[in-house]
């Protein structure tokens, strides 16, 4: 459980450093999503996450633009990590 808490705390640090309020869902050991409402910050956050995730056995990381007629559009980062 310490690995999960440690990883989640590091992800939250990256988001806070980029002035993003953490909205994280999923189990950080398996699959997680992060919503980024400020597109200009996406590149920095993705780079920092890549650097962090290189410490683990394997990972996948992707981002998608999500728009809706009834809500703010955002960038969604999806990640999967194998420890």
HUWO-V652744 format. One record per backbone hydrogen bond with DSSP energy under -1.0 kcal/mol. CO is the residue of the C=O (numbers start at 1). NH is the residue of the N-H. If there is no record, write none. Layout:
BEGIN
co = <CO CO>
nh = <NH NH>
END
This chain:
BEGIN
co = <1 2 3 4 5 6 7 8 9 10 11 12 13 14 15 16 23 25 27 27 32 33 34 36 38 39 41 42 43 44 45 46 47 48 49 50 52 53 58 60 62 64 66 74 75 76 77 78 79 80 82>
nh = <5 6 7 8 9 10 11 12 13 14 15 16 17 18 20 19 35 33 30 31 79 25 77 75 41 42 45 46 47 48 49 50 51 52 53 54 55 56 82 80 78 76 74 66 36 64 34 62 32 60 58>
END
